[in-house]
Amino acid sequence: MGPGNTTMMVTEFIILGFGDLKELNPLLFLLFGGIYLATISGNLLLVALVITQRRLQTPMYFFLANLSCLEVCYTSNIVPKMLVDLLRENKVISMVGCVIQLYFFGALGSTECYLLAVMSYDRYLAVCRPLHYSTLMHRAMCGGLVIGSWFTGFTVAAAFQAAMVSSLTFCGDNEIDHFFCDLKPLQKLSCSDPYLVNIVCMSLTALVTLAPFGLTLGSYWRILSVVLHIPSNTGRQKAFSTCSSHLVVVTLFYGTLILVYAVPLAGQLPAVNKTFSLLYTVVTPMCNPLIYSLKNRDVREALRNLGI
């Protein structure tokens, strides 16, 4: 090839992050650093409570402990690198580092979809089939559902990752207009046809989000129909209180995903995309332990037993 046609293959990316807010970087570092510490502390505290407090050693709290572990991994995949980038000028990430970050982002996000569906099925059994609950949701079943959620999430993400790595090449601009390696910004930088990635992405998105989301909606539809047929207000409140915390968490999780990936404006405007992405990468993982501790009497009493 002649000198004028030579193309430099990309081996690293520059994360632009919040480049238009450079003067606020120290403040953003303190804000996001505080949220990250609260997220790690809150979720690990919930895990410790479930392990040490006998009254919390039930299927619902077993699933909640797994969700808390997942949130710690999920936010730790993105936030520490983002915090370091806020304090330095050279915001570089290698191609391998970017691929690894994207993989764990997809794997942990997929696992959360399945785990939330499992938790909704658990609440369905508790409300709609209380007499058979202990028989159906035994220890082996709980372990199998959790292992299946983690295994499926990481397997689906691996399939997507293989399609992306094999079909996308980067040979021009290497500036990612985001604060982490997300798929949309990477596709904009690719100099190859993204057709295969788009097909695989749509197929796996349906498998990862639509299937568990449909199971979640179906579970809560059945729960609602049962609750509405309970004659007493006290009975309805008691039945609904068993799943209200999980319903709030599901709404937060899927609500932020819809904002980022289903609203056209979010994909067209990087600033809007970054703002919405902060919700599910930084804010939501911190809110989950707060929601369960504030709305759940068992968790509050376990905290009092530890003197917290």
MIDOKE-481254 format. One record per atom (N, C-alpha, C): x, y, z. Coordinates in steps of 0.05 Angstrom, whole numbers, plus 5000, padded with zeros to 4 digits. Layout:
MIDOKE-481254
XYZ ...
//
This chain:
MIDOKE-481254
501749765000 500050005000 501750255000 500950454986 502450704986 502150845012 503951045017 503851185043 501251325048 499851415027 497351565031 495051375038 495351115033 493250925039 493650765064 495950805077 496550645101 494650715124 493550515137 491650545159 492850435184 492850585205 493950495231 491750335245 492350085252 490549925267 490450015296 488050025308 487750125335 488549905355 490249965374 490949775395 490149875423 489250125425 488250225450 486250445445 484650505465 482550705462 482950925483 481951155476 482051385495 479151425505 478751405531 476151445543 475751745548 473951865534 473452155537 472052215564 470452025574 469152065600 467452315600 467952485621 466452735624 468352965616 469452945592 471453135583 470453425582 467853465577 466753735576 466253845604 466853695625 466553795652 469153765668 471353835655 473953795667 474253945694 473154185695 473454335720 471954215743 470054035737 468553905758 469553625765 471753545753 472753265757 473353205786 474653385802 475053325830 472453285846 470453455840 467853425853 466553165845 466653095819 465552845810 466952605822 469552625826 471152415839 470152365867 469752585882 468752555910 465852435910 464252535892 461452445891 461252145884 462452065861 462351785853 463951605871 466151715882 467651555901 466051485926 464551685936 462851645959 460651445954 459451475930 457251285922 458351005920 460750975908 462050715905 462550585932 463650735951 464150625978 461550545991 459450715988 456850646000 455750395987 456150365961 455150125946 456449875957 459149875958 460649645967 459949575996 459849786013 459249736042 456449626046 454549746032 451749666036 451249386026 452349316003 451849045992 453348836008 455748886016 457248696032 456048656059 454848876070 453548856096 451048676093 449548696072 447248516067 448148226065 450348176051 451347906049 452147796076 453447966092 454247886119 451847826137 449747986134 447347936150 446047666142 445847616117 444647366108 446247126118 448847146118 450546926127 450446876157 450247096173 450547076202 447847066217 445747176205 443147196219 441346966210 440646796230 439146556223 436446616211 435146836220 432446896210 432546986180 434947056170 435147136142 436046906124 436446666135 437346446119 434946296106 433646446088 431346346073 431946376043 430346256026 430846275997 430946565988 429046735997 428947015988 431547165994 432647126018 435047266025 437547136013 437346876007 439546745993 439846875965 437546915952 437647045926 438647335928 437747475949 438547745954 441547765959 442647575973 445547585978 447047545952 446047375934 447347345908 447047605891 444747735893 444447985879 446348195889 446848205915 448748395927 451548335918 452348085917 454948005907 455248095877 453148055862 453248135834 453548435831 452148585848 452248875846 455048975853 456448845872 459148925879 460948875854 460748645841 462348585818 461648775795 459048825791 458048985769 459249275770 458949395793 459849675795 462949685796 464249485807 467149475809 468449445782 466949345762 467949305735 468249575721 466849785730 466750035716 467750275733 466750295757 467150535773 470150585780 471750395790 474550455797 476050575773 475750455749 477150575726 476150855720 473550895723 472451165719 473551365739 473851285764 474951465784 477851535778 479451335770 482251395763 482351585739 480651545719 480651725696 479852005703 478252045723 477552315731 479852475742 482052335750 484352475762 486752485744 486552395720 488852395702 488052495674 490052585660 489652685633 489552465613 491352265616 491652045597 489651825603 487251845592 485151655598 485151425577 487151255579 487551045559 486850775570 485650615553 485050335559 485850165535 487249945540 488149765518 485749635505 486249525481 484149385467 483249135484 485148995495 484548765512 482948845536 483849065549 482449165573 479549245567 479149365543 476549455535 474649215530 475749015517 474248775511 473448625537 475348615556 474748485581 472648635597 472848905597 470849065612 468049025599 467949025573 465448995559 464248715564 465948515566 465048245571 463748225598 465148315619 464048295646 461548475649 461548705635 459148875636 456748715625 457048585602 454848435591 454148185607 456248045617 455747795632 454347855658 455148055673 453948115699 451148235695 450848405674 448148515668 446248295661 447148105644 445447875637 444647705661 446647655678 446147495702 444047635720 444247895721 442248045738 439448015727 439148015701 436447975689 435347705697 436947495695 436047225703 435547205733 437247325749 437047305778 434547455787 433847685775 431447825783 428947665775 429147515752 426947345744 426547115764 428747005773 428646785794 427446895819 428147135827 427047255852 424047305849 423247385825 420347425821 418847165822 420046945811 418746685813 418646595842 420646655858 420546585886 418346735900 417946985894 415747145906 413047035897 412846945872 410346825862 409646585878 411546405883 411046165898 410246235927 411546445939 410946515966 408146625970 407246775950 404546905952 402346725941 402846595918 400746445904 400546155912 402746045922 402745755930 404245725957 403245865977 404645866003 404845586016 402845416012 402845156025 404944966013 405745015988 407644845974 410444985972 410645225984 413045385980 415545245989 415545146014 417945016025 418644766010 416644625999 417244385983 418444445956 417344655943 418244725916 420944885917 421245065936 423645235937 425545125958 426444875954 428344755973 431244845967 433044765983 435844855981 437044785954 436644545945 437844455919 436644625896 434044685897 432844845877 433945125877 434245245900 435445515902 438245525891 439845325898 442545325888 442645285858 440945115847 440845065819 439945315803 437945465814 437045705800 439245915800 440645945822 442746145823 445046075804 445945825805 448145735788 447345765758 444745695752 443845715725 443846005716 443146195734 443046475727 445946575720 447846515737 450546595733 451746465708 451346205705 452446065682 451246165655 448646205654 447346295630 448246575623 448346755643 449247025638 452047045626 453846895637 456646905627 456946755601 455246555596 455446405570 454346575547 452046705552 450846885532 452747115525 453947235546 455847445541 458247355525 459247105530 461447005516 460846965486 458346875480 457546845452 457447115438 456447315452 456347585440 459147685436 460847645456 463647745454 465147615431 464747365427 466047225405 465247345378 462647405375 461647525350 462747805346 462947955368 463948235365 466948235358 468548075372 471448075368 472047975340 470547775330 471147665304 470247835281 468448025285 467348165263 467948465263 468648585286 469248865287 472248915286 473049105269 475849195269 475849495272 477949595284 478249885290 480849985278 480550165259 482950255244 483050555241 481350705255 481350995252 481251135278 479051275284 478751415309 478651225332 480051295354 480151115377 479151255403 477551465400 476451615423 473551525428 473251395452 470651295460 469251525476 467051625465 465551835479 463751725500 464951615521 463451495543 465451475566 464451375590 466251345612 466951055617 466050875599 466950595599 466550475571 467550235567 467350105540 464549985537 462750135525 460050045519 459849975490 457849815482 457649725454 457149945434 455250125440 454450325421 456850505413 458250615433 460650785425 462750625409 463150365416 465050205401 464250165373 461650115368 460650075341 461050325324 460850555336 461250805321 464150835311 465950715326 468850735319 469650515299 468050315295 468950085279 468950165249 470950055235 471150105206 470249865190 468949665203 467949435190 464849435191 463649255175 460749235174 459749115200 458049265216 457149155241 454648975239 454048885214 451648735210 451448485228 453648325229 453548085245 453148145274 454548345284 454348415312 451448505318 450248665300 447548755305 445548525306 445948325288 444148095288 444447935314 446947885321 447547725346 446547885370 446948145370 446248315393 443148315396 441648335375 438748335377 437748065387 438947845377 438047585385 438647535414 441047605423 441847555450 440347745469 439747985460 438248175477 435548065483 434247945462 431647815466 431847595486 434047435484 434347205502 434947295531 436547515533 437547605559 435447775574 434047945559 432248135572 429248065569 428447995545 425547955540 424547715555 426047495553 425147245566 424947275597 427047365611 426747395640 424847615647 424647835631 422848045637 419947945634 419447785614 416847665610 416047485634 418047335644 417547165667 416947335692 418347555694 417947735717 415147865716 414447955692 411748075689 409547865694 409947625684 407947415688 407647345718 409947335732 409847275761 408247495776 408847745770 407447955784 404547995776 403947915751 401147915743 399547715760 400747475764 399447275780 399247355809 401447485819 401447585847 399247795851 399047975832 397048185834 394148075834 393747875816 391047755815 390347615841 392247485854 391747355879 391347555901 393047765902 392847965923 390148105922 389148165898 386648315895 384248145905 384547885905 382347715914 382447645944 384447755958 384547715987 382547905999 380647806016 378447976026 379248206044 381248166062 381848366082 384148546072 384048806080 386148996074 388848906086 388648806111 391148716125 392448486110 390748296100 391848076085 393148166059 391848356045 393048456020 395648596025 395748766046 398248906053 400448716060 399848506075 401848316083 402848156059 401148076041 401947926017 403648105999 402748355995 404348525977 406948605989 407148636015 409648716028 411848516024 411148266018 413248056014 414748095988 413548245969 414848275943 415248575935 414448765952 414649045944 417449135940 419349045957 422149135954 423249035927 422748785921 423748665896 422448805872 419948875874 418649015852 419849285847 420649435868 422049695865 424749655851 426249445859 428849395847 428549325817 426549155811 426049085783 425349335766 423749505778 422949755763 425349935758 427049965778 429550125775 431350005753 431749745754 433649615736 432649635707 430249545702 429249545675 428549825665 427749995684 427250275676 429650415665 431950375678 434450505669 435450375643 435150115640 435949975615 434250085592 431650115596 429950215574 430750505567 431450665587 432250935581 434750945564 436650765569 439150775554 438950645527 437650405525 437850245501 435350255484 433150355494 430650355479 429750635471 430750835485 429951115478 431851215457 430851285433 432651375411 434451605419 433451795434 434952035441 437451965456 437351755473 439651675489 441951585471 441351445449 443451355432 444551565414 443051775409 443951985391 445552205405 445052245430 446452455445 448252325466 450852345463 452752225482 452352315511 451752575514 451352685541 448952555555 446852515540 444452385551 444952095557 446451965539 447151685543 448851645568 450751825572 452451805596 450851845622 449052035621 447452095645 445651855652 444351745632 442651515637 444351265646 446751245634 448451015641 449351025669 449651275680 450451305708 448351185726 445851185718 443751085735 444050785741 444650625720 444850335725 447650235731 449650405727 452350315734 453250415761 452150645770 453050765795 450850785816 448550885808 446350955827 444850705835 443850545815 442150315822 443550115840 446050035835 447349845854 447449945882 447550215886 447550315913 444750305926 442750345909 439950355919 438950085928 439749875916 438649605922 438749535952 441149555965 441149485994 439549676011 439349936002 437750126017 434850056015 433949975992 431149905988 430349676005 432049466006 431349226021 431549276051 433449446060 433749496088 431649686099 430749876083 428750076092 425949956091 425349776072 422649676068 422249406081 424349286092 424149006101 424548996131 422648896146 422748886175 424948696185 425148466171 427148266179 429948376177 430548526156 433248646153 433748856174 431649016180 432049226200 432549106227 431148886234 431548756260 434348626261 435248516239 437948396238 440048616241 439648846230 441449066234 441549156264 439149156276 439049236305 440549026322 440348776314 441748566329 444748596328 445748716306 448548766304 449349036315 447349186326 447849456337 448349666317 447149636293 447549826271 445049996268 
//
